[in-house]
Amino acid sequence: MARVSHLRKTYGSTVAVDDVSLDVHRGEILGVLGPNGAGKTTTVECLTGLRQPDQGTVRLLGLDPARDGRRLRPRVGCQLQESELPAKLRAGEALDLYASFYDDPADGRALAADLGLATALDTPYHGLSGGQKQRLSIALALVGRPELAVLDELTTGLDPQARRDTWDLIEGVRADGVTIVLVTHFMDEAERLCDRLVLIDRGRVAAAGTPTDLVAQALGEQVLRLRLPDPVPLATVRAALRDVTEVTDLAVEGPGTPAGPAGGPLPDVVVGPSDELVVTGSRAVTAPALLALAAADLEPVDVVARRGTLEDAFVALTSSRETEPTPVEV
Ligand SMILES: Nc1ncnc2c1ncn2[C@@H]1O[C@H](COP(=O)(O)OP(=O)(O)OP(=O)(O)O)[C@@H](O)[C@H]1O
């Protein structure tokens, strides 16, 4: 549906986008994530032809958005940050106006109702709340039945119920075959809606993949915490787990037992029922570790397996990195 290749865009001395390449596949919801100022909005503005790249190429539905804007306009819907409408234009009038630009528009009133805007249709733009303006901008992006919709900060400023309603609407739109590029700061939104994610950091693609892939790339480990109901020498636990190749570390945390040094030999202690065993390993560690313990007649209780969240991955992949990110082709 769209391809951005080695996009670069500067504003004076500010490098907004350094080197971004990404593909948008037909029918998917592609999430674009990244810290403030990472270059997300500039990337989607170049994608939709609102800005001209300094370098790189952009193809959208097989066309060049910088040159073929007129042909693309009926096929692409945009909800961009900080779009404004004339103050006196009523919400319903705006929807009718936008619908009139298209040959086969969606039912604007139904769209407004789905977005909880039915009672605001007679309200002039300046009288709409921030959340209503936001919902109107989503409706305007979708009223032309676009093949591809670019939604920048879809649910920023919406209350929790309105966010959920908007997510339902977007899932319905996707089910109708619309491809969506979604810029978002919300990890729950990205996990709920997006098939794939592109993480942009300092103008470059830092990582890409499904939400699960991104978590695995950033935090390739799982931590399993458990207790044993009866006192057992730690050596017995270690022997039980010795052949589980997925286990990378074993530690014990408890009131009377010091935690072992990561990766180093642990003191030979007895693990009591109030101690917690912390088994670290690859993402597939849980089942083999529990099976190995059971085979050694160790039946753990209070088992908690935790994988990292998308938010953990976001932080790991963006905020604390010292070196330049390596560009990733998507
Ligand atoms: N019109 C502009 N003029 C000058 N600098 C700009 C302009 N638009 C963006 N920038 C700068 O370019 C960089 C990238 O901005 P951009 O809005 O693309 O990032 P973003 O990832 O969308 O950020 P946010 O999450 O905060 O919306 C930032 O340093 C920003 O200050």
The ligand as a MOL file (V3000), in Angstrom:
LIG
                    3D

  0  0  0     0  0            999 V3000
M  V30 BEGIN CTAB
M  V30 COUNTS 31 33 0 0 0
M  V30 BEGIN ATOM
M  V30 1 N 7.3210 22.6030 11.3380 0
M  V30 2 C 8.4260 22.3840 12.0460 0
M  V30 3 N 9.3930 23.2810 12.1290 0
M  V30 4 C 10.5350 23.0620 12.8310 0
M  V30 5 N 10.7790 21.9300 13.5140 0
M  V30 6 C 9.8310 20.9780 13.4840 0
M  V30 7 C 8.6030 21.1440 12.7610 0
M  V30 8 N 7.8640 20.0310 12.9080 0
M  V30 9 C 8.5850 19.2050 13.6940 0
M  V30 10 N 9.7530 19.7660 14.0370 0
M  V30 11 C 10.8190 19.1570 14.8510 0
M  V30 12 O 11.1730 17.9410 14.2330 0
M  V30 13 C 11.3740 16.9060 15.1950 0
M  V30 14 C 10.4280 15.7710 14.9160 0
M  V30 15 O 9.1000 16.2350 15.1480 0
M  V30 16 P 7.8230 15.3170 14.8820 0
M  V30 17 O 6.6220 16.1460 15.1690 0
M  V30 18 O 7.9300 14.6810 13.5350 0
M  V30 19 O 8.0280 14.1940 16.0010 0
M  V30 20 P 6.9820 13.2290 16.6740 0
M  V30 21 O 7.6810 11.9290 16.8350 0
M  V30 22 O 5.7090 13.2130 15.9250 0
M  V30 23 O 6.7900 13.9110 18.0930 0
M  V30 24 P 5.5420 13.9090 19.1130 0
M  V30 25 O 5.4140 12.5120 19.6170 0
M  V30 26 O 6.0240 14.8480 20.1860 0
M  V30 27 O 4.3550 14.3980 18.3750 0
M  V30 28 C 11.1810 17.5690 16.5600 0
M  V30 29 O 12.4540 17.9720 17.0110 0
M  V30 30 C 10.3310 18.7740 16.2300 0
M  V30 31 O 10.5840 19.8040 17.1620 0
M  V30 END ATOM
M  V30 BEGIN BOND
M  V30 1 1 1 2
M  V30 2 1 2 3
M  V30 3 2 2 7
M  V30 4 2 3 4
M  V30 5 1 4 5
M  V30 6 2 5 6
M  V30 7 1 6 7
M  V30 8 1 6 10
M  V30 9 1 7 8
M  V30 10 2 8 9
M  V30 11 1 9 10
M  V30 12 1 10 11
M  V30 13 1 11 12
M  V30 14 1 11 30
M  V30 15 1 12 13
M  V30 16 1 13 14
M  V30 17 1 13 28
M  V30 18 1 14 15
M  V30 19 1 15 16
M  V30 20 2 16 17
M  V30 21 1 16 18
M  V30 22 1 16 19
M  V30 23 1 19 20
M  V30 24 2 20 21
M  V30 25 1 20 22
M  V30 26 1 20 23
M  V30 27 1 23 24
M  V30 28 2 24 25
M  V30 29 1 24 26
M  V30 30 1 24 27
M  V30 31 1 28 29
M  V30 32 1 28 30
M  V30 33 1 30 31
M  V30 END BOND
M  V30 END CTAB
M  END
